[in-house]
Amino acid sequence: DNNFIKDFPQLADGLMVIPLPVEEQCRGVLSEPLPNMQLLTVLLDLVGFSKVLKTLSAESTREELLAFLHQYGSHYVSEALYGSELGCSIYFPSKKAQQQLWLQYQKEATDQGVSGGGRRELKSVPFISYLSAMQKSQLLSDDMVSGVEIRCEEKGSCPAGCHLCHHQAVVGGLSGRGRTGNSRSGEPPSPIPVLLEVSRVVPLYSLVQDNVTKEAFKSATMSSYWCAGKGDVIDNWCRCDLSAFSKDGLPNCSPLRQPILRLAPYLEPSSTMVAVEWMDVEPLIGCKVSDYIIQHKRVEDPSEAEVYTGEVISLVDDLFSGLGSSCVVAGKRTGDHPHSVLYSVVFKCLEPDSLYKFTLHAMDSRGSHSDSSFVSVRTSCPMVDDSRAEEIADKVYNLYNGYTSGKEQQMAYNTLMEVPPPLLYRVQHHYNSHYEKFGDFVWRSEDELGPRKANLILHRVEKISNYCRSLLRSTNIRSRTDTMAYVYCRSEEGRPPSNTWHGSLHESRTSCMEKLISVQRNTYSNTKLR
């Protein structure tokens, strides 16, 4: 008798309807969280489900149990919230208008409370209803009304006895899904409840009474979730069936997931530094990640064939061990969720204005490799000392000015060949900015040094990208130094003398510390393109 209530469909045997008190049924709140519907795996045919469930026994094979799970799912909902929900979004023309309307709503509630009697009535009206009523009564100024838009969506339907629904009906300002009236009796329509939230789920094997059958059912459920239904869960790993081996003879019932490589958001790439990170892909049960392999290479031409693989680095053997270059450091920290680990690698000695490709794949304790992921990034433009560039431009002009002896020509040539190409390009910019009326930099260099030496000088700037050339022609270039933190980790133990590591990264002990890195950057202003 407890599974039926007026205006609601009768529930299955074993489920009970518990109506909430009236004061708890109607609640108006701002920005309620969305219901979590993902835990509801399937809608059951209860009669067919019960018949099939009774056929399962301790002699049932794993394939039969997996077929049952495939048809009916692995869990059932034991506790859920049904009802109706009205959600509205208000679009304001500006943040200032939103603040003014909210303050006006609060002020009127306070004023009515002081005058007596009206505070409770206004407080029972949600802000959305209050705003809609003011729009219809034109109490707001035209400027504020013109930009305000209200959009509402209703799930289920609200009972007529709910005081919030009553206010909505009086205000008449909320647009939601229409309700169908009861034309036969003239009574208000019955509420139509919908599933709003699943608060508790229970595995299906808990419905089995026989303990032996229940354990077999539980084992099949664990196999389906962790071992792709092709092996048994033993402690925290999968023992694969004989049929679950790949062509190379390695078990694959718990394959490695692909690690997703990305740029580290807390370390902005510079002209010589790039930081990448990825989430650990080792599951709680199943394959064990023993290492991550990172490749990085400088790409001269993105369309070139993948012949040169670049430098290959082992996270464990090269980085955590400390045997690799000091230009590459690795770290790890706890992720946003429990049991999650975030790994990071910082490359500190890269070439400026260069395209790099970073590739990552995981390796498990059996020697299998995961699919790889990659990220490509171009380092920032090279650092330049703008004051020095202007000084060199003045020096070259003085050497070119008037009669130029062989000694002065050689001094100008040596000066221009010794400076880095980005600084040379900036020297050319300053020279033309100040002395172009006496002949531009290219013409004067060819005239004073000869075409051969001038071409040797100008050839050095050809590899600068068009993007960096445009920045190097900026009116002002200033340098700054940023100090940023990163995590640096080292292993506390050595690895056994073996080509393959038969353990998990989670089992290795590492000591981590936070370090600071100073990164130089250029700031460009008033960019001018030639």
C-alpha positions, 0 to 999 in steps of 0.5 A: 500500500505504500507504493501508491499515492494519488496523482502519481503512477504506482511504483513497483513492489518493494519501492515506497513513496514518502511524500514530503511536508508541504513546506518542503515541497515548494522551495525557490532557490537561485542556481540549483545544481543540475540533476545527475542522470548518468547513474541511471543506466537503464529502465527495467522491465521488472517482470522480465527482469525478475524472471531472468534474475531467477534463472541465474545460479552459481553454475551460470557462466561469466558469458551468461552473467555478462549478457544479463549485465549488458541487457539490464545494466549493472546498478539500479536506483534505490533512492531518487527525487521526483518532482518538478523543477522550474529553471530560469536564466536572466540576461542583463544588458550589463553587470551594472544593470544586474546589480541595480535590479538586485539592490532594488529587490533587496531594498524593497524587501527591507522597506516593506519589512520595516513598515510591517506586514509586507516583508514575508510576502515579498520574500516569498516571491523569487527574484525572477517573479519579482523582476517579471512583474516589474517588467509587466507593470512598467515600473522600471525605466525604459533603459533597464527594461530594454535589455533584460530578457528572461528564459525559463524551462520547466521539468515536470509540472508544479502542483497547484497548491505550491505557493511559488506556483501560485505567485507565478500564476498571479504574476503571469510573467514566467514562460515555461512549458504549458500545462494542459487543464482538466476540461472535464471537471474544471479542476487544476491539472494533476502534477506530472513528476519527473526524475530530478536527482538520483541520490543512491544506486545499488549493484544488481548483484545485491538482489541475489539471495544465494551467496555463491551466486552473488559472488559469481555475479559480483565477479562478472560485474568487476570483470565487465568494468575493469577487465572488459569482460575478458578476465578476472579481477585479482586484488588490483589487477586483471588476470586475462583469459587465454583468448585475451592476448594480442598478436605480440603475445601480451595480455590485452584485457585491460589495455592502456588508456591514451594519456592526453598531453597538453600545455601546462596552464600555469607556465606560459611558454617563453622564447626558450621554455615550454611546460607540458602536463598530463593526467595519469592513466593508471586505473585503480584495478587493471594495467599498471603504468610503469613509465611514460615516454616523451619525445620532443623535436624541432620541426623545421617544416610541418609538411616534412616526413616523420623521419627524425623522431627527435629526442626520446626521454623516459620519465623514470629512467631519465627525469626522476632518476636525475640522469638526464639533462638539467634542461628538462625537469619533471614533477608530479602533484595530486590532481583535482580528484582523489587518487588522481595524479598530474605529471608535468615536464618543463623544457628549459633550453629550447630555441626561440621562434621555433616550432616544437612537437611533443609526443607522449605515450604510456608503457605498462609493466608488461611492455605494452604501449598506449596510443600516443598524443602530441601537442605542437607549440611555437616558442616566443620570439627571441629576446632583444636588448633594444637599447643595445640595438639602438647603440649599434645602429648609431655606431654603424652609422658613424662608421658608414658616415663620410669617408670609410677606411678599410679598418672602419669597414672591417669594424662595421662588418665584424660588429654586424656579424657578431650580434644575434640575428634578432638583434641584427634585425632590430639594428636595421629597424633603428638605423632606418628609423633614424638615418634612412634619409641618408640611405637605408641600411641595405643600400648603405651596407652594400655601398660601404662593404660590398655586395658579398659581405652585405649579403652575408650579413642580411642572409642571417635574418632570413630564418626569422619568422614573419610574425617575429619580424613584425614584432621586431619592427615595433616602436617600443620593445621592453624586457621583463623577467617573470618568476614562476613556480614549478614542481621538481621531483626526484626518485628516492630509490634506484631501479633494478638492473633490467630492461623492463620495469615490472612495477607501477609508478605509484609504487615508486617513492619520489621526493618533490619540491617547489622551485622557482624559474626566472623567465625573460619576456619581451613586451611590444607596443605600437606594432608597425608592419612594413 
